[in-house]
Amino acid sequence: MTQIREPERRARVLRGRPYSLDEFAAKYGLRREQAESLFTRFGPSSIELDLLMAAKRRAPVLPDRITQ
C-alpha cells in the first residue's frame, strides 16, 4: 500500500537576537494577544519580527534595549 507522508516541519534558523514576548509587545505597542500571535507564527528572531513590522509600516514605540 501507499503510505501518506506528512511534510516535515523544519525548524527556523534564528537570525539575530531573540526577543522575549513582553519585549516585542512593548517595543511595538502591541496588545499581548497580537504579539503572541505574531511571535508564534514568525518566531522570536528580532530580525524577522523587525522586518515584519517594517512591512506592516509599524514603527517601534520604544527604542531597542540593545543599543542603549
C-alpha positions in Angstrom: 0.0 0.0 0.0 1.0 3.6 -0.5 1.7 5.4 2.7 0.8 9.1 3.0 3.7 11.0 4.4 3.1 14.3 6.3 5.5 17.1 5.4 8.4 17.6 7.8 8.4 20.7 9.9 11.7 22.4 9.7 12.9 24.5 12.5 13.6 28.0 11.5 17.2 29.3 12.0 17.2 32.0 14.5 18.5 35.2 12.9 19.6 38.0 15.2 19.0 38.3 18.9 15.8 36.7 20.2 13.0 38.9 21.6 11.1 38.0 24.7 7.3 38.2 24.1 7.0 41.1 26.5 9.9 43.0 25.0 8.4 42.6 21.5 5.0 43.7 22.6 6.4 46.7 24.4 8.6 47.8 21.6 5.8 48.0 19.1 3.0 48.9 21.4 1.0 45.7 20.7 -1.6 44.0 22.9 -0.4 40.7 24.3 -2.7 38.7 22.1 -1.4 40.4 18.9 2.2 40.0 19.9 1.7 36.3 20.9 0.1 35.6 17.5 3.0 37.1 15.6 5.5 35.6 17.9 4.0 32.1 17.4 3.9 32.4 13.6 7.2 34.0 13.0 9.4 33.0 16.0 11.4 35.1 18.4 14.0 36.3 15.9 14.5 40.1 16.3 15.5 40.4 12.6 12.4 38.6 11.3 10.0 40.4 13.6 11.5 43.8 12.9 11.3 43.1 9.1 7.7 42.0 9.5 6.7 45.1 11.4 8.5 47.3 8.9 6.5 45.7 6.1 3.3 46.5 8.1 4.6 50.1 8.4 4.6 49.9 12.2 7.4 52.0 13.7 8.8 51.0 17.1 7.3 52.8 20.0 10.3 52.1 22.2 14.0 52.1 21.2 15.8 48.8 21.1 17.3 47.9 24.5 20.5 46.5 23.0 21.5 49.9 21.5 21.4 51.6 24.9 
